[in-house]
């Protein structure tokens, strides 16, 4: 998921989408600063250090020149480009620095990755996961609207008791695993109540009371795009 979202954003930026490029840079801002600080062997500040401006230009260059068929990840490739551009900068300004860069430009991807700040990567990954979950919830909201259900409805009608949830899950799974019943639901936007009464033993009153909850659970169980929500099926 993490790689897919990053590649999609990267492809949009390479295709000229300035909004995607700005978002990609924003998400990698900490990455650029931390990598540059490691290369320069000192803390760098965006407001005061020219090295970060060089690194930012290098990151932009990495976006344009990266190819998806490379064996290296985009982060490792961007590191290499930033390293090269800062090296060029140092060579043009030899008096400004006493320490030479010690990192080898021919490092393997693994050795490069070991230099990357793990916390920055985790923060970026968590942010992408949150955005992906937001997209999934928005899709869920669209799917529910076809059945005249809102997320607010689910919060208001969720069962409190474990035994009730288990019975409703049984009803949802019965429909999810029965093509005939599932087809009935999708075509009519109504639960196949008569069949569910016979199969599950639940009454018409119970099925009607928890109709929205059961339908929402069926959608999560059957739509692969909503699979990330399965862990929430114990209660909305």
C-alpha positions as CSV (number, residue, x, y, z in Angstrom):
1,X,0.0,0.0,0.0
2,X,2.8,2.4,1.0
3,X,4.7,1.8,-2.3
4,X,1.6,1.9,-4.4
5,X,0.5,5.3,-3.1
6,X,4.0,6.7,-3.4
7,X,4.4,5.5,-7.0
8,X,1.0,6.9,-7.9
9,X,1.9,10.3,-6.5
10,X,5.4,10.2,-8.2
11,X,3.9,9.3,-11.5
12,X,1.5,12.2,-11.4
13,X,4.4,14.6,-10.5
14,X,6.5,13.2,-13.4
15,X,3.6,13.8,-15.7
16,X,3.5,17.5,-14.9
17,X,1.0,17.6,-12.0
18,X,2.5,20.5,-10.0
19,X,0.1,19.8,-7.1
20,X,1.3,16.2,-6.9
21,X,5.0,17.4,-7.0
22,X,4.3,19.9,-4.2
23,X,2.6,17.2,-2.1
24,X,5.5,14.8,-2.8
25,X,8.0,17.4,-1.7
26,X,6.0,18.3,1.4
27,X,5.8,14.6,2.4
28,X,9.6,14.2,2.0
29,X,10.6,17.5,3.6
30,X,11.8,15.8,6.8
31,X,13.5,13.1,4.7
32,X,15.4,15.8,2.7
33,X,16.5,17.6,5.8
34,X,17.6,14.5,7.7
35,X,19.5,13.0,4.8
36,X,21.2,16.3,4.0
37,X,22.2,16.8,7.6
38,X,23.8,13.3,7.7
39,X,25.7,14.0,4.5
40,X,26.9,17.3,5.8
41,X,27.6,15.9,9.2
42,X,25.8,18.7,11.0
43,X,22.3,19.9,11.7
44,X,20.8,22.0,8.9
45,X,18.1,24.6,9.1
46,X,15.8,25.4,6.2
47,X,15.9,29.1,7.0
48,X,19.7,29.5,7.1
49,X,21.5,26.7,5.2
50,X,22.1,26.8,1.4
51,X,22.7,23.0,1.5
52,X,19.0,22.4,1.9
53,X,18.2,24.5,-1.1
54,X,20.6,22.4,-3.1
55,X,19.1,19.2,-1.7
56,X,15.6,20.4,-2.6
57,X,16.6,21.0,-6.2
58,X,18.3,17.6,-6.2
59,X,15.1,16.0,-5.0
60,X,13.2,17.7,-7.8
61,X,15.7,16.3,-10.2
62,X,15.3,12.9,-8.7
63,X,11.5,13.1,-9.4
64,X,12.1,13.9,-13.0
65,X,14.8,11.3,-13.7
66,X,13.6,8.3,-11.7
67,X,12.5,5.3,-13.7
68,X,10.1,2.8,-12.1
69,X,12.0,-0.1,-13.6
70,X,15.0,0.7,-11.4
71,X,16.0,-1.9,-8.8
72,X,16.5,0.8,-6.3
73,X,13.7,2.5,-4.4
74,X,12.8,6.1,-5.0
75,X,14.1,7.1,-1.6
76,X,17.5,5.5,-2.2
77,X,17.7,7.1,-5.7
78,X,16.8,10.5,-4.3
79,X,19.5,10.0,-1.6
80,X,22.1,9.4,-4.4
81,X,21.1,12.5,-6.4
82,X,21.1,14.7,-3.2
83,X,24.6,13.2,-2.3
84,X,25.9,14.0,-5.8
85,X,24.6,17.6,-5.9
86,X,25.9,18.4,-2.4
87,X,29.3,16.9,-3.4
88,X,29.4,19.2,-6.4
89,X,28.5,22.1,-4.2
90,X,31.3,21.3,-1.8
91,X,33.8,21.1,-4.6
92,X,32.8,24.6,-5.7
93,X,33.1,25.9,-2.2
94,X,36.1,24.1,-0.7
95,X,37.0,26.8,1.8
96,X,33.6,26.6,3.5
97,X,34.0,23.1,4.8
98,X,36.7,21.2,6.7
99,X,35.1,17.8,6.6
100,X,34.9,15.8,3.3
101,X,31.9,13.6,2.6
102,X,32.7,10.1,3.6
103,X,29.7,8.4,2.0
104,X,30.5,6.4,-1.1
105,X,28.4,7.3,-4.2
106,X,28.5,3.7,-5.3
107,X,27.0,2.3,-2.0
108,X,24.4,-0.4,-2.5
109,X,20.8,0.3,-1.8
110,X,21.0,-1.6,1.5
111,X,23.9,0.5,2.7
112,X,22.2,3.7,1.6
113,X,19.0,2.6,3.4
114,X,20.9,2.1,6.6
115,X,21.8,5.8,6.5
116,X,18.2,6.9,6.2
117,X,16.4,8.1,9.3
118,X,14.0,5.4,10.3
119,X,11.8,7.7,12.2
120,X,11.3,10.0,9.2
121,X,10.4,7.0,7.1
122,X,7.9,5.7,9.7
123,X,6.3,9.1,10.0
124,X,5.9,9.3,6.2
125,X,4.5,5.8,6.0
126,X,2.0,6.5,8.8
127,X,0.8,9.6,7.0
128,X,0.3,7.7,3.8
129,X,-1.6,5.0,5.7
130,X,-3.9,7.6,7.2
131,X,-4.6,9.1,3.8
132,X,-5.3,5.7,2.3
133,X,-7.7,4.9,5.2
134,X,-9.4,8.2,4.5
135,X,-9.8,7.3,0.9
136,X,-11.2,3.9,1.9
137,X,-13.7,5.5,4.3
138,X,-14.8,7.9,1.6
139,X,-15.4,4.9,-0.8
140,X,-17.3,3.1,2.0
141,X,-19.5,6.2,2.4
142,X,-20.3,6.1,-1.4
143,X,-21.1,2.4,-1.3
144,X,-23.4,2.9,1.7
145,X,-25.2,5.7,0.0
146,X,-26.5,3.3,-2.7
147,X,-28.5,1.7,0.2
148,X,-29.6,5.0,1.7
149,X,-27.2,4.5,4.6
150,X,-24.8,7.0,6.2
151,X,-21.8,6.5,8.4
152,X,-23.8,8.4,11.1
153,X,-26.5,5.7,10.8
154,X,-23.9,3.0,11.6
155,X,-22.6,4.8,14.6
156,X,-26.1,5.3,15.9
157,X,-27.3,1.7,15.3
158,X,-24.3,-0.4,16.2
159,X,-25.1,-3.3,18.6
160,X,-23.6,-3.0,22.1
161,X,-23.7,-6.7,23.0
162,X,-21.2,-9.3,21.8
163,X,-23.9,-11.9,21.3
164,X,-25.9,-9.6,19.1
165,X,-22.9,-8.7,17.0
166,X,-22.1,-12.4,16.5
167,X,-25.6,-13.1,15.3
168,X,-25.6,-10.2,12.9
169,X,-22.2,-11.2,11.6
170,X,-23.6,-14.7,10.9
171,X,-26.4,-13.1,8.9
172,X,-23.9,-10.9,7.0
173,X,-21.6,-13.8,6.2
174,X,-24.6,-15.9,5.1
175,X,-25.3,-13.3,2.4
176,X,-21.7,-12.7,1.6
177,X,-21.0,-16.3,0.8
178,X,-24.2,-17.0,-1.1
179,X,-24.1,-15.7,-4.7
180,X,-27.9,-15.8,-5.0
181,X,-28.5,-13.9,-1.8
182,X,-25.8,-11.4,-2.6
183,X,-27.1,-10.8,-6.1
184,X,-30.6,-10.2,-4.6
185,X,-29.1,-7.5,-2.3
186,X,-27.1,-5.8,-5.0
187,X,-30.0,-5.7,-7.5
188,X,-32.7,-4.6,-5.1
189,X,-30.7,-2.8,-2.3
190,X,-32.8,-4.9,0.1
191,X,-31.8,-7.7,2.4
192,X,-33.2,-11.2,1.4
193,X,-35.0,-11.2,4.7
194,X,-37.2,-14.3,4.0
195,X,-34.2,-16.5,3.2
196,X,-32.3,-15.1,6.2
197,X,-35.1,-15.9,8.6
198,X,-35.0,-19.5,7.4
199,X,-31.3,-19.9,7.3
200,X,-30.2,-18.0,10.5
201,X,-33.3,-18.3,12.6
202,X,-33.4,-14.5,13.2
203,X,-36.8,-12.8,13.2
204,X,-38.0,-10.3,10.6
205,X,-38.1,-7.7,13.4
206,X,-34.4,-8.3,14.3
207,X,-33.3,-8.2,10.6
208,X,-35.2,-4.9,10.1
209,X,-33.9,-3.3,13.2
210,X,-30.3,-4.1,12.3
211,X,-30.7,-3.9,8.5
212,X,-28.2,-1.1,8.0
213,X,-25.6,-2.7,10.2
214,X,-25.9,-6.0,8.3
215,X,-25.7,-4.4,4.9
216,X,-22.7,-2.4,5.9
217,X,-20.9,-5.5,7.1
218,X,-21.8,-7.4,3.9
219,X,-20.2,-4.6,1.9
220,X,-17.0,-4.8,3.9
221,X,-16.8,-8.5,3.6
222,X,-17.4,-8.6,-0.2
223,X,-15.7,-5.5,-1.6
224,X,-11.9,-6.0,-1.8
225,X,-11.4,-2.2,-1.8
226,X,-12.9,-2.1,1.6
227,X,-10.8,-4.9,3.1
228,X,-8.9,-2.5,5.4
229,X,-12.2,-2.0,7.3
230,X,-12.6,-5.6,8.2
231,X,-11.0,-5.1,11.6
232,X,-13.9,-2.7,12.4
233,X,-16.7,-5.2,11.7
234,X,-16.9,-6.0,15.4
235,X,-18.7,-2.8,15.9
236,X,-19.1,0.5,14.0
